[in-house]
Amino acid sequence: MNFEFFKLEIFIPEDNFNDLRLALIQVDAGHIGKYDACLSYSRVTGTWRPLEGASPYIGTIDSICEAPELKVEVLCRAERLDETLAAIKRVHPYEEPVINVVPLFRTGLN
């Protein structure tokens, strides 16, 4: 099945939000009809445990960590997906960023 659009869910520290937003705008993510730079975000709490060999941005090896983050949601056209993921990874501070790529069956867009 071919998808024309994907929704990206990106979890990132609030301090890095503006860099992410600019990176998304530069690759035209969040372009919906006659609007661009469209995205939403909400505050969430992330938890993780860095394992031996990890180089965590926040936290210590073998300890469960918790920190506030933003969950950013943005629409991405299929033909720009690889470029958009690369742009996110360039500005994301985490060694292993969480980026969910959700195919959209219907968007209401033309």
N, CA and C atoms as a LAMMPS dump frame, in Angstrom:
ITEM: TIMESTEP
0
ITEM: NUMBER OF ATOMS
330
ITEM: BOX BOUNDS ff ff ff
-5.0000000000000000e+02 5.0000000000000000e+02
-5.0000000000000000e+02 5.0000000000000000e+02
-5.0000000000000000e+02 5.0000000000000000e+02
ITEM: ATOMS id mol type element x y z
1 1 1 N 0.847 -1.177 0
2 1 2 C 0 0 0
3 1 3 C 0.892 1.239 0
4 2 1 N 0.606 2.146 -0.88
5 2 2 C 1.36 3.398 -0.947
6 2 3 C 0.661 4.464 -0.112
7 3 1 N 1.458 5.185 0.662
8 3 2 C 0.918 6.249 1.486
9 3 3 C 1.445 7.578 0.974
10 4 1 N 0.562 8.562 0.92
11 4 2 C 0.953 9.899 0.476
12 4 3 C 1.452 10.753 1.639
13 5 1 N 0.933 10.465 2.85
14 5 2 C 1.279 11.257 4.025
15 5 3 C 1.633 10.361 5.206
16 6 1 N 2.478 10.883 6.064
17 6 2 C 2.813 10.254 7.333
18 6 3 C 2.687 11.296 8.434
19 7 1 N 2.314 10.83 9.618
20 7 2 C 2.377 11.687 10.796
21 7 3 C 3.638 11.287 11.545
22 8 1 N 4.471 12.25 11.867
23 8 2 C 5.671 12 12.661
24 8 3 C 5.407 12.438 14.087
25 9 1 N 5.79 11.597 15.025
26 9 2 C 5.735 11.912 16.449
27 9 3 C 7.169 11.903 16.947
28 10 1 N 7.632 13.031 17.431
29 10 2 C 9.024 13.208 17.827
30 10 3 C 9.07 13.612 19.289
31 11 1 N 9.845 12.909 20.088
32 11 2 C 10 13.226 21.502
33 11 3 C 11.353 13.901 21.691
34 12 1 N 11.34 15.111 22.276
35 12 2 C 12.558 15.925 22.324
36 12 3 C 12.534 16.813 23.576
37 13 1 N 13.706 17.122 24.145
38 13 2 C 13.724 18.074 25.26
39 13 3 C 13.217 19.448 24.799
40 14 1 N 12.521 20.131 25.695
41 14 2 C 11.945 21.437 25.35
42 14 3 C 13.01 22.422 24.874
43 15 1 N 14.206 22.363 25.437
44 15 2 C 15.279 23.285 25.035
45 15 3 C 15.672 23.131 23.571
46 16 1 N 15.351 22.005 22.955
47 16 2 C 15.731 21.745 21.566
48 16 3 C 14.57 21.94 20.586
49 17 1 N 13.426 22.386 21.104
50 17 2 C 12.231 22.509 20.27
51 17 3 C 12.41 23.481 19.108
52 18 1 N 12.957 24.663 19.363
53 18 2 C 13.077 25.653 18.28
54 18 3 C 13.98 25.167 17.152
55 19 1 N 15.073 24.489 17.48
56 19 2 C 15.936 23.928 16.439
57 19 3 C 15.177 22.891 15.615
58 20 1 N 14.377 22.067 16.292
59 20 2 C 13.578 21.07 15.586
60 20 3 C 12.562 21.744 14.677
61 21 1 N 11.859 22.731 15.2
62 21 2 C 10.846 23.422 14.396
63 21 3 C 11.47 24.018 13.134
64 22 1 N 12.611 24.669 13.27
65 22 2 C 13.284 25.242 12.089
66 22 3 C 13.701 24.171 11.095
67 23 1 N 14.2 23.043 11.599
68 23 2 C 14.597 21.946 10.712
69 23 3 C 13.384 21.402 9.954
70 24 1 N 12.252 21.278 10.626
71 24 2 C 11.04 20.785 9.977
72 24 3 C 10.548 21.768 8.909
73 25 1 N 10.605 23.046 9.202
74 25 2 C 10.184 24.058 8.232
75 25 3 C 11.081 24.021 6.999
76 26 1 N 12.378 23.839 7.203
77 26 2 C 13.325 23.832 6.081
78 26 3 C 13.081 22.686 5.102
79 27 1 N 12.515 21.57 5.587
80 27 2 C 12.224 20.445 4.689
81 27 3 C 10.735 20.388 4.322
82 28 1 N 9.998 21.45 4.658
83 28 2 C 8.59 21.609 4.309
84 28 3 C 7.666 20.615 5.007
85 29 1 N 8.099 20.04 6.138
86 29 2 C 7.18 19.23 6.938
87 29 3 C 6.152 20.169 7.554
88 30 1 N 4.936 19.703 7.727
89 30 2 C 3.897 20.549 8.285
90 30 3 C 3.249 21.469 7.278
91 31 1 N 3.443 21.178 5.991
92 31 2 C 2.802 21.973 4.944
93 31 3 C 1.436 21.35 4.653
94 32 1 N 0.383 22.102 4.944
95 32 2 C -0.985 21.615 4.766
96 32 3 C -1.747 22.645 3.948
97 33 1 N -1.987 22.32 2.698
98 33 2 C -2.722 23.232 1.814
99 33 3 C -2.037 24.575 1.689
100 34 1 N -2.739 25.638 2.078
101 34 2 C -2.21 27.001 1.973
102 34 3 C -1.544 27.467 3.259
103 35 1 N -1.134 26.505 4.104
104 35 2 C -0.456 26.814 5.368
105 35 3 C 0.828 25.995 5.436
106 36 1 N 1.829 26.577 6.096
107 36 2 C 3.02 25.779 6.372
108 36 3 C 3.414 25.984 7.831
109 37 1 N 4.446 25.282 8.251
110 37 2 C 4.935 25.337 9.636
111 37 3 C 3.87 24.851 10.625
112 38 1 N 2.967 23.973 10.167
113 38 2 C 1.899 23.445 11.024
114 38 3 C 2.423 22.258 11.826
115 39 1 N 2.312 22.34 13.123
116 39 2 C 2.636 21.215 13.986
117 39 3 C 1.949 21.424 15.311
118 40 1 N 1.929 20.382 16.113
119 40 2 C 1.411 20.523 17.465
120 40 3 C 2.409 19.873 18.406
121 41 1 N 2.333 20.287 19.669
122 41 2 C 3.21 19.677 20.659
123 41 3 C 2.507 19.657 22.005
124 42 1 N 2.909 18.696 22.801
125 42 2 C 2.375 18.597 24.155
126 42 3 C 3.494 18.17 25.088
127 43 1 N 3.335 18.525 26.334
128 43 2 C 4.346 18.158 27.335
129 43 3 C 4.083 16.739 27.818
130 44 1 N 5.141 15.949 27.878
131 44 2 C 5.073 14.566 28.334
132 44 3 C 6.266 14.303 29.248
133 45 1 N 6.268 13.164 29.888
134 45 2 C 7.419 12.739 30.677
135 45 3 C 7.984 11.474 30.051
136 46 1 N 9.257 11.498 29.715
137 46 2 C 9.92 10.327 29.153
138 46 3 C 10.678 9.571 30.233
139 47 1 N 10.735 8.25 30.09
140 47 2 C 11.546 7.429 30.993
141 47 3 C 12.386 6.479 30.162
142 48 1 N 13.572 6.138 30.675
143 48 2 C 14.493 5.234 29.978
144 48 3 C 15.581 4.789 30.944
145 49 1 N 16.312 3.755 30.522
146 49 2 C 17.474 3.306 31.285
147 49 3 C 18.62 3.112 30.297
148 50 1 N 19.645 3.942 30.36
149 50 2 C 20.809 3.756 29.492
150 50 3 C 21.545 2.458 29.87
151 51 1 N 21.856 1.668 28.867
152 51 2 C 22.574 0.419 29.083
153 51 3 C 24.069 0.608 28.873
154 52 1 N 24.837 -0.34 29.325
155 52 2 C 26.304 -0.293 29.187
156 52 3 C 26.673 -0.01 27.732
157 53 1 N 27.566 0.927 27.516
158 53 2 C 27.997 1.312 26.172
159 53 3 C 27.241 2.5 25.608
160 54 1 N 26.149 2.899 26.258
161 54 2 C 25.381 4.056 25.802
162 54 3 C 26.104 5.346 26.192
163 55 1 N 25.765 6.401 25.471
164 55 2 C 26.301 7.725 25.778
165 55 3 C 25.106 8.67 25.951
166 56 1 N 24.418 8.594 27.095
167 56 2 C 23.156 9.323 27.244
168 56 3 C 23.333 10.84 27.323
169 57 1 N 22.396 11.536 26.693
170 57 2 C 22.326 12.994 26.771
171 57 3 C 21.94 13.405 28.192
172 58 1 N 21.024 12.635 28.786
173 58 2 C 20.564 12.84 30.157
174 58 3 C 20.567 11.476 30.836
175 59 1 N 20.985 11.416 32.075
176 59 2 C 20.894 10.174 32.832
177 59 3 C 22.238 9.475 32.998
178 60 1 N 22.185 8.377 33.738
179 60 2 C 23.401 7.603 34.009
180 60 3 C 23.158 6.138 33.658
181 61 1 N 24.239 5.475 33.316
182 61 2 C 24.189 4.073 32.908
183 61 3 C 23.539 3.221 33.998
184 62 1 N 22.647 2.339 33.576
185 62 2 C 21.977 1.341 34.406
186 62 3 C 21.054 1.927 35.475
187 63 1 N 20.63 3.17 35.314
188 63 2 C 19.663 3.785 36.232
189 63 3 C 18.455 4.255 35.431
190 64 1 N 17.27 3.984 35.949
191 64 2 C 16.066 4.473 35.284
192 64 3 C 16.008 5.987 35.446
193 65 1 N 15.818 6.666 34.337
194 65 2 C 15.822 8.127 34.286
195 65 3 C 14.436 8.615 33.872
196 66 1 N 14.164 9.852 34.218
197 66 2 C 12.892 10.478 33.879
198 66 3 C 13.157 11.958 33.634
199 67 1 N 12.521 12.5 32.589
200 67 2 C 12.708 13.923 32.298
201 67 3 C 11.518 14.448 31.502
202 68 1 N 11.214 15.734 31.638
203 68 2 C 10.166 16.326 30.815
204 68 3 C 10.627 16.413 29.367
205 69 1 N 9.701 16.193 28.464
206 69 2 C 9.971 16.285 27.035
207 69 3 C 8.755 16.908 26.36
208 70 1 N 8.92 17.226 25.084
209 70 2 C 7.793 17.604 24.249
210 70 3 C 7.559 16.492 23.244
211 71 1 N 6.288 16.183 23.013
212 71 2 C 5.904 15.285 21.925
213 71 3 C 5.437 16.181 20.795
214 72 1 N 6.174 16.182 19.711
215 72 2 C 5.882 17.028 18.562
216 72 3 C 5.237 16.159 17.486
217 73 1 N 4.125 16.617 16.938
218 73 2 C 3.437 15.9 15.871
219 73 3 C 3.371 16.794 14.639
220 74 1 N 3.739 16.203 13.487
221 74 2 C 3.79 16.989 12.261
222 74 3 C 3.477 16.075 11.074
223 75 1 N 2.836 16.636 10.063
224 75 2 C 2.516 15.926 8.839
225 75 3 C 3.71 15.976 7.89
226 76 1 N 3.956 14.878 7.202
227 76 2 C 5.078 14.808 6.257
228 76 3 C 4.606 14.098 4.99
229 77 1 N 4.926 14.649 3.857
230 77 2 C 4.627 13.976 2.585
231 77 3 C 5.591 12.803 2.396
232 78 1 N 5.094 11.739 1.819
233 78 2 C 5.884 10.514 1.649
234 78 3 C 7.192 10.772 0.906
235 79 1 N 7.151 11.591 -0.128
236 79 2 C 8.362 11.83 -0.93
237 79 3 C 9.432 12.622 -0.172
238 80 1 N 9.072 13.214 0.965
239 80 2 C 10.033 13.979 1.768
240 80 3 C 10.413 13.257 3.067
241 81 1 N 9.942 12.028 3.256
242 81 2 C 10.132 11.338 4.531
243 81 3 C 11.605 11.148 4.883
244 82 1 N 12.398 10.593 3.976
245 82 2 C 13.813 10.353 4.286
246 82 3 C 14.549 11.65 4.602
247 83 1 N 14.297 12.68 3.828
248 83 2 C 14.916 13.993 4.041
249 83 3 C 14.499 14.576 5.392
250 84 1 N 13.232 14.397 5.738
251 84 2 C 12.72 14.929 7
252 84 3 C 13.332 14.189 8.189
253 85 1 N 13.404 12.864 8.123
254 85 2 C 14.018 12.088 9.203
255 85 3 C 15.488 12.468 9.391
256 86 1 N 16.2 12.674 8.298
257 86 2 C 17.609 13.082 8.386
258 86 3 C 17.73 14.459 9.05
259 87 1 N 16.834 15.386 8.709
260 87 2 C 16.87 16.729 9.301
261 87 3 C 16.597 16.667 10.806
262 88 1 N 15.656 15.817 11.21
263 88 2 C 15.354 15.665 12.632
264 88 3 C 16.58 15.139 13.371
265 89 1 N 17.194 14.112 12.833
266 89 2 C 18.353 13.49 13.499
267 89 3 C 19.533 14.452 13.606
268 90 1 N 19.657 15.381 12.657
269 90 2 C 20.759 16.36 12.718
270 90 3 C 20.634 17.293 13.916
271 91 1 N 19.399 17.622 14.327
272 91 2 C 19.215 18.585 15.413
273 91 3 C 18.83 17.936 16.738
274 92 1 N 18.545 16.652 16.728
275 92 2 C 18.082 15.972 17.941
276 92 3 C 19.279 15.626 18.826
277 93 1 N 19.209 15.931 20.127
278 93 2 C 20.369 15.694 20.99
279 93 3 C 20.528 14.244 21.462
280 94 1 N 19.483 13.432 21.331
281 94 2 C 19.554 12.077 21.871
282 94 3 C 20.343 11.141 20.96
283 95 1 N 21.058 10.23 21.583
284 95 2 C 21.789 9.19 20.864
285 95 3 C 20.819 8.294 20.085
286 96 1 N 19.674 8 20.689
287 96 2 C 18.642 7.152 20.076
288 96 3 C 17.302 7.892 20.141
289 97 1 N 17.065 8.859 19.248
290 97 2 C 15.817 9.62 19.325
291 97 3 C 14.608 8.746 19.009
292 98 1 N 13.492 9.035 19.677
293 98 2 C 12.234 8.352 19.385
294 98 3 C 11.491 9.176 18.345
295 99 1 N 11.337 8.573 17.164
296 99 2 C 10.604 9.206 16.072
297 99 3 C 9.64 8.158 15.531
298 100 1 N 8.371 8.317 15.844
299 100 2 C 7.362 7.388 15.336
300 100 3 C 6.881 7.884 13.983
301 101 1 N 6.823 6.977 13.012
302 101 2 C 6.35 7.288 11.68
303 101 3 C 5.044 6.534 11.478
304 102 1 N 3.936 7.276 11.395
305 102 2 C 2.604 6.68 11.338
306 102 3 C 2.005 6.932 9.964
307 103 1 N 1.759 5.878 9.179
308 103 2 C 1.121 6.096 7.867
309 103 3 C -0.315 6.554 8.051
310 104 1 N -0.746 7.479 7.216
311 104 2 C -2.104 8.013 7.293
312 104 3 C -2.915 7.509 6.091
313 105 1 N -4.013 6.834 6.38
314 105 2 C -4.878 6.32 5.315
315 105 3 C -5.683 7.44 4.679
316 106 1 N -6.196 8.337 5.518
317 106 2 C -6.998 9.469 5.022
318 106 3 C -6.629 10.695 5.828
319 107 1 N -6.461 11.793 5.153
320 107 2 C -6.103 13.025 5.84
321 107 3 C -7.122 14.128 5.635
322 108 1 N -7.973 13.99 4.668
323 108 2 C -8.885 15.086 4.323
324 108 3 C -8.208 16.102 3.422
325 109 1 N -6.941 15.819 3.052
326 109 2 C -6.203 16.726 2.172
327 109 3 C -6.326 16.272 0.733
328 110 1 N -6.199 17.208 -0.19
329 110 2 C -6.201 16.872 -1.617
330 110 3 C -4.805 16.585 -2.087
